[in-house]
Amino acid sequence: MLTKDFIEIEEKFGAHNYHPLDVVITKAKGVWVYDVEGKKYLDCLAAYSAVNQGHCHPRILKALQNQAEKVTLTSRAFRNDQLPLLYKELCELTGYEKVLPMNSGAEAVETALKAARKWGYKVKGIKKDTAEIIVCENNFAGRTISIISFSSTEQYKDGFGPITPGFKIIPYGDSAALEKAITANTAAFIVEPIQGEGGVIVPPDGYLKKAFDICKKNNVLFIADEIQSGFGRSGKLFAYQYENIKPDVVIIGKALSGGFYPVSAVLSNNEVLGVFNPGDHGSTFGGNPLAAAIARESIKVLVEENLIENSFKLGEYFREKLRGIKSKHVKEIRGKGLFIGVELYPEAKGARRFCEVLMTKGVLCKETHDDVIRFAPPLVITKEEIDWAMVYIDEVLKMA
């Protein structure tokens, strides 16, 4: 079948809750993907940073195959021999004391919200059912009812009310607003160190440190959502490390599995994750042996193949090349590591048309927040591959 045939079937039988580019991918390797008609593309989205290690990484594939032949799912009713090792290796890598595994990023965010509320009641002493969690405008953490309830994007909430109470929204990057919003009922502040879906927004230097200090002063949990910015995407293991802080809670997902399987988790200390008792929270698939084996190898690949360092170095190179493009459409180039946003002026008539033309040239990227093109290739990308893509990016950004 041809591209148009697959699109026709998808449009007929699938719910229309996405607006993908009209490319039908059938195989992938490293930074390259191929469509059903054999055309080759450079992937500059990396499945929203889920495939930081590159598509179909052979080491992670082998770990999946080996584990799939042994046991894939036990539920948490029984123990397995992979999850304890994942716990240990994650804690040793990150410096945290406890791990709570889930599947999707949204599930991990929900887990962090539940932990924060229960900590607020059981440890901080907040009056029952009055806990508040502070979030930032322009955030994106998933699509569950609770998560859309603290979104500032009205479309995400339209038709899905009543929304969940207990959240305060403040401007991103404004530490004074955070301090003003805190009350005796504030349990936590949850923040993306770099807002991904919001347009690859990097906060002002020093913001995370100021926000962290404010939280510490007021006995409020500082929760870093590193689902998209973590595991090397920003040029460090976690983006919060640019400001030399250690959040009370870190939410991880996406690249934790190298794109092979949904794996997410919450990292914290004994005090926070110790609030959970058997039956308080869980997941049939969370922490399953297949997921744990995949995650263990995915982490090792990132570290042992120096992909975090590659992201830092080539991210600077990518942004430098983008800044060299003389285009009337480009308002700003921003980002850290290989997490890059190109914001266009409103007169450019939206970022999607540029993504659609780049697709025809063999470069896959995606618009976000209408006027931003996001470039976030797998961290295995080379300088030569960036140079190859830049020829077409330059050409397309200069079009009328």
C-alpha positions as CSV (number, residue, x, y, z in Angstrom):
1,M,0.0,0.0,0.0
2,L,1.0,3.6,-0.6
3,T,1.2,6.5,1.8
4,K,-2.3,7.8,0.7
5,D,-3.8,4.4,1.4
6,F,-2.6,4.2,5.0
7,I,-3.7,7.8,5.6
8,E,-7.2,7.1,4.2
9,I,-7.6,4.1,6.5
10,E,-6.3,6.0,9.6
11,E,-8.6,8.9,8.9
12,K,-11.6,6.6,8.5
13,F,-11.2,4.4,11.5
14,G,-9.1,6.5,14.0
15,A,-10.3,9.2,16.3
16,H,-9.0,12.6,15.1
17,N,-7.2,13.7,18.3
18,Y,-3.9,14.2,16.5
19,H,-2.8,16.2,13.5
20,P,0.3,14.3,12.2
21,L,2.4,15.2,9.2
22,D,1.4,13.0,6.3
23,V,4.4,10.7,6.4
24,V,3.9,7.0,7.1
25,I,7.0,5.5,8.7
26,T,7.6,1.8,8.4
27,K,11.2,1.4,9.7
28,A,13.9,3.3,11.5
29,K,17.5,3.1,12.6
30,G,19.5,5.7,14.6
31,V,18.5,9.1,13.4
32,W,16.9,8.0,10.2
33,V,13.4,6.8,9.4
34,Y,11.9,5.4,6.2
35,D,8.4,5.7,4.8
36,V,6.3,3.0,3.1
37,E,7.5,4.1,-0.3
38,G,11.2,3.9,0.7
39,K,12.0,7.6,1.2
40,K,14.6,8.4,3.9
41,Y,14.1,11.1,6.5
42,L,16.3,12.6,9.3
43,D,14.2,12.5,12.4
44,C,14.4,15.8,14.3
45,L,11.7,15.0,16.8
46,A,12.9,11.7,18.4
47,A,9.3,10.8,19.4
48,Y,9.1,13.8,21.6
49,S,12.5,12.8,23.1
50,A,11.5,9.2,23.8
51,V,14.2,7.9,21.5
52,N,17.2,9.9,22.7
53,Q,19.3,6.7,22.2
54,G,18.3,6.6,18.5
55,H,15.7,4.4,16.9
56,C,16.0,0.6,17.4
57,H,19.3,0.8,19.4
58,P,20.8,-2.7,19.1
59,R,21.8,-3.0,22.8
60,I,18.3,-2.0,24.0
61,L,16.7,-4.3,21.3
62,K,18.8,-7.2,22.6
63,A,17.8,-6.5,26.2
64,L,14.1,-6.5,25.1
65,Q,14.5,-9.8,23.2
66,N,16.4,-11.5,26.0
67,Q,13.8,-10.5,28.6
68,A,10.8,-11.2,26.4
69,E,11.9,-14.8,26.2
70,K,12.0,-15.1,30.0
71,V,9.1,-13.3,31.5
72,T,7.4,-10.1,30.5
73,L,4.7,-9.4,33.2
74,T,4.2,-10.6,36.7
75,S,2.1,-7.7,38.0
76,R,3.1,-6.2,41.3
77,A,1.4,-9.1,43.1
78,F,4.7,-10.9,42.8
79,R,8.3,-9.7,42.7
80,N,10.6,-10.0,39.7
81,D,14.4,-10.0,39.3
82,Q,14.7,-6.9,37.1
83,L,12.8,-4.2,39.0
84,P,15.1,-4.3,42.1
85,L,18.1,-3.8,39.9
86,L,16.4,-0.9,38.1
87,Y,15.7,0.7,41.4
88,K,19.3,0.4,42.6
89,E,20.8,1.6,39.3
90,L,18.5,4.6,39.1
91,C,19.2,5.6,42.6
92,E,22.9,5.3,42.2
93,L,22.8,7.3,39.0
94,T,20.6,10.1,40.3
95,G,21.3,10.3,44.0
96,Y,17.7,9.7,45.1
97,E,16.6,7.2,47.8
98,K,13.4,5.8,46.3
99,V,11.8,5.0,42.9
100,L,8.1,4.5,42.1
101,P,7.7,3.0,38.6
102,M,4.8,3.6,36.2
103,N,4.2,3.4,32.5
104,S,3.3,6.7,30.8
105,G,4.6,10.2,31.6
106,A,1.1,11.3,32.6
107,E,0.9,8.4,35.1
108,A,4.1,9.5,36.6
109,V,2.8,13.0,36.9
110,E,-0.4,11.7,38.6
111,T,1.8,9.7,40.9
112,A,3.8,12.8,41.9
113,L,0.6,14.8,42.5
114,K,-0.7,12.1,44.8
115,A,2.6,11.8,46.7
116,A,2.7,15.6,47.1
117,R,-0.9,15.8,48.4
118,K,-0.4,12.9,50.8
119,W,2.9,14.3,52.0
120,G,1.2,17.6,52.6
121,Y,-1.4,16.0,54.8
122,K,0.6,13.3,56.6
123,V,4.0,15.1,57.0
124,K,3.5,18.8,56.6
125,G,0.1,18.8,58.5
126,I,-2.1,20.6,55.9
127,K,-5.8,20.4,56.8
128,K,-7.6,17.5,55.1
129,D,-8.7,18.2,51.4
130,T,-7.3,21.7,51.3
131,A,-3.8,21.0,49.8
132,E,-2.7,23.3,46.9
133,I,-0.2,22.6,44.2
134,I,1.4,25.5,42.3
135,V,2.0,25.1,38.6
136,C,3.2,27.4,35.8
137,E,1.4,28.9,32.8
138,N,2.1,27.2,29.5
139,N,2.9,23.9,31.2
140,F,2.3,20.5,29.6
141,A,2.3,17.3,31.6
142,G,-0.2,15.1,29.9
143,R,-3.9,14.7,29.1
144,T,-5.6,13.2,32.2
145,I,-8.4,15.0,33.9
146,S,-6.2,16.1,36.8
147,I,-3.4,17.3,34.5
148,I,-5.6,19.3,32.1
149,S,-7.1,20.9,35.1
150,F,-3.9,22.8,35.8
151,S,-3.3,23.6,32.1
152,S,-3.5,27.2,30.9
153,T,-4.4,26.1,27.4
154,E,-8.1,26.4,27.2
155,Q,-8.4,23.8,24.4
156,Y,-7.1,21.1,26.6
157,K,-10.0,21.7,29.1
158,D,-12.8,22.5,26.6
159,G,-15.6,19.9,27.0
160,F,-13.9,18.0,29.8
161,G,-15.1,19.7,32.9
162,P,-15.7,19.8,35.8
163,I,-12.0,20.3,36.3
164,T,-10.1,19.0,39.3
165,P,-9.6,21.7,42.0
166,G,-6.5,22.3,44.1
167,F,-4.1,24.0,41.6
168,K,-2.8,27.5,41.3
169,I,-1.3,28.8,38.0
170,I,1.5,31.4,38.1
171,P,3.7,32.9,35.3
172,Y,6.7,30.7,34.3
173,G,10.1,32.1,35.2
174,D,8.7,34.5,37.9
175,S,10.1,33.5,41.3
176,A,8.3,36.5,42.9
177,A,5.0,35.2,41.7
178,L,5.8,31.8,43.3
179,E,6.6,33.4,46.6
180,K,3.4,35.4,46.6
181,A,1.3,32.3,45.7
182,I,2.5,30.1,48.6
183,T,0.1,29.7,51.5
184,A,0.0,27.4,54.5
185,N,-1.9,25.0,52.4
186,T,0.8,24.7,49.6
187,A,2.1,21.2,49.3
188,A,4.2,21.5,46.2
189,F,5.5,23.5,43.2
190,I,5.7,21.5,40.0
191,V,7.8,22.9,37.1
192,E,9.4,21.9,33.9
193,P,13.1,23.1,33.9
194,I,12.5,23.7,30.2
195,Q,9.0,23.9,28.8
196,G,8.9,21.5,25.9
197,E,5.4,21.6,24.5
198,G,5.2,25.2,25.5
199,G,7.7,26.1,22.8
200,V,11.1,25.0,24.2
201,I,11.0,27.9,26.7
202,V,14.1,28.2,28.8
203,P,13.6,30.2,32.0
204,P,15.9,33.1,33.1
205,D,19.2,32.1,34.6
206,G,18.9,31.6,38.3
207,Y,15.1,31.1,38.3
208,L,15.2,27.4,39.3
209,K,17.6,28.1,42.1
210,K,15.5,31.0,43.4
211,A,12.3,28.9,43.1
212,F,14.0,26.0,44.9
213,D,15.1,28.2,47.8
214,I,11.7,29.7,48.1
215,C,10.2,26.2,48.4
216,K,12.8,25.1,51.0
217,K,12.1,28.2,53.1
218,N,8.3,27.5,53.1
219,N,8.4,23.7,53.5
220,V,7.0,23.2,50.0
221,L,8.1,20.3,47.7
222,F,10.0,21.3,44.6
223,I,9.0,18.9,41.8
224,A,10.9,18.9,38.6
225,D,9.1,17.4,35.5
226,E,12.0,16.0,33.5
227,I,9.9,13.7,31.3
228,Q,10.9,15.5,28.1
229,S,14.0,17.4,29.2
230,G,15.7,14.6,31.1
231,F,18.1,11.8,30.1
232,G,20.5,14.0,28.2
233,R,18.0,16.0,26.1
234,S,19.2,19.3,27.6
235,G,22.9,18.4,27.5
236,K,22.9,17.2,31.1
237,L,21.4,14.1,32.6
238,F,18.7,16.4,33.9
239,A,18.0,20.0,33.0
240,Y,17.8,21.1,36.7
241,Q,21.5,20.4,37.0
242,Y,22.3,23.6,35.2
243,E,21.5,25.4,38.4
244,N,23.1,23.0,40.9
245,I,19.9,22.1,42.8
246,K,18.4,18.7,43.8
247,P,14.6,18.7,43.6
248,D,12.6,16.9,46.2
249,V,10.9,15.0,43.5
250,V,11.8,14.3,39.8
251,I,9.4,12.9,37.3
252,I,11.0,10.8,34.5
253,G,9.8,8.9,31.4
254,K,10.1,8.9,27.6
255,A,13.9,8.2,27.0
256,L,13.9,6.0,30.1
257,S,12.9,3.2,27.7
258,G,14.8,4.3,24.6
259,G,11.5,4.3,22.7
260,F,10.9,0.5,23.0
261,Y,8.2,0.4,25.7
262,P,6.3,2.9,28.0
263,V,8.3,3.3,31.2
264,S,8.1,6.2,33.6
265,A,8.9,6.8,37.3
266,V,9.0,9.2,40.2
267,L,12.3,9.7,42.0
268,S,12.3,11.1,45.6
269,N,13.4,10.5,49.1
270,N,12.1,8.2,51.9
271,E,10.0,10.9,53.4
272,V,8.0,11.7,50.3
273,L,7.6,8.2,48.7
274,G,7.3,6.7,52.2
275,V,3.8,8.1,52.5
276,F,2.5,5.3,50.2
277,N,1.2,2.1,51.8
278,P,0.2,-1.1,50.1
279,G,-3.0,-0.4,48.2
280,D,-2.6,3.4,48.0
281,H,-1.3,3.5,44.5
282,G,-0.2,1.1,41.7
283,S,-0.3,-0.2,38.2
284,T,-0.6,-3.7,36.7
285,F,2.1,-3.0,34.2
286,G,4.2,-0.5,36.2
287,G,7.6,-2.0,37.1
288,N,7.1,-5.1,35.0
289,P,10.3,-7.1,34.2
290,L,10.3,-6.3,30.5
291,A,10.0,-2.6,31.2
292,A,12.7,-2.8,33.9
293,A,15.2,-4.7,31.7
294,I,14.6,-2.2,28.8
295,A,15.1,0.8,31.2
296,R,18.2,-0.6,32.7
297,E,19.9,-1.0,29.3
298,S,18.5,2.4,28.0
299,I,20.2,4.2,30.9
300,K,23.5,2.3,30.4
301,V,23.5,3.3,26.7
302,L,23.1,7.0,27.5
303,V,26.0,6.9,30.0
304,E,28.4,4.5,28.3
305,E,28.0,5.9,24.8
306,N,28.5,9.5,26.0
307,L,25.2,10.6,24.6
308,I,24.7,13.3,27.2
309,E,28.0,14.9,26.3
310,N,27.1,14.6,22.6
311,S,23.9,16.4,23.2
312,F,25.6,19.3,25.0
313,K,28.3,19.7,22.3
314,L,26.2,19.2,19.2
315,G,23.3,21.2,20.7
316,E,25.6,24.2,20.8
317,Y,26.7,23.5,17.2
318,F,23.1,23.1,16.0
319,R,22.0,26.4,17.5
320,E,25.0,28.2,16.2
321,K,24.2,27.0,12.6
322,L,20.6,28.0,13.0
323,R,21.6,31.5,14.2
324,G,23.6,31.8,11.0
325,I,20.5,31.6,8.9
326,K,19.3,35.0,7.7
327,S,15.6,34.7,7.6
328,K,12.9,37.3,8.0
329,H,10.7,34.7,9.6
330,V,12.9,33.8,12.6
331,K,12.3,35.7,15.9
332,E,14.4,33.7,18.3
333,I,16.6,30.6,18.5
334,R,16.6,29.0,22.0
335,G,17.2,25.8,23.9
336,K,19.8,23.7,25.7
337,G,21.5,20.7,24.4
338,L,19.6,19.1,21.5
339,F,16.4,20.6,22.8
340,I,15.9,23.5,20.4
341,G,13.1,25.9,19.5
342,V,12.9,28.2,16.5
343,E,10.2,30.8,17.2
344,L,8.8,32.5,14.1
345,Y,7.2,35.9,13.8
346,P,3.4,35.9,13.5
347,E,3.8,37.2,9.9
348,A,5.4,33.8,9.0
349,K,1.8,32.4,9.1
350,G,2.6,29.5,11.5
351,A,5.3,26.9,11.9
352,R,3.4,24.0,10.5
353,R,3.8,25.0,6.8
354,F,7.6,25.0,7.3
355,C,7.5,21.6,8.9
356,E,5.4,20.3,6.0
357,V,7.9,21.6,3.4
358,L,10.9,20.3,5.4
359,M,9.2,16.9,5.3
360,T,9.3,16.9,1.5
361,K,13.0,17.6,1.8
362,G,13.6,14.7,4.1
363,V,13.8,16.5,7.5
364,L,11.1,15.6,10.0
365,C,10.3,18.1,12.8
366,K,7.0,19.4,14.3
367,E,5.4,22.6,15.2
368,T,4.4,23.5,18.8
369,H,2.3,26.4,20.0
370,D,1.7,27.4,16.4
371,D,4.8,29.6,15.9
372,V,7.6,27.4,17.1
373,I,9.5,24.7,15.2
374,R,11.1,22.2,17.5
375,F,14.3,20.4,16.7
376,A,15.1,17.5,19.0
377,P,16.9,14.7,17.1
378,P,18.1,11.5,18.8
379,L,21.3,12.2,20.8
380,V,23.3,9.9,18.5
381,I,23.2,12.5,15.7
382,T,26.5,13.5,14.2
383,K,27.9,16.8,13.1
384,E,27.8,15.6,9.5
385,E,24.1,14.8,9.8
386,I,23.3,18.2,11.3
387,D,25.2,19.8,8.3
388,W,23.1,17.7,5.9
389,A,19.8,18.8,7.5
390,M,21.0,22.4,7.7
391,V,21.1,22.8,4.0
392,Y,17.3,22.2,3.8
393,I,16.5,24.1,7.0
394,D,18.3,27.1,5.6
395,E,16.4,26.8,2.4
396,V,13.0,26.4,3.9
397,L,13.3,29.1,6.6
398,K,14.1,31.6,3.7
399,M,11.0,30.7,1.7
400,A,8.3,33.3,1.2
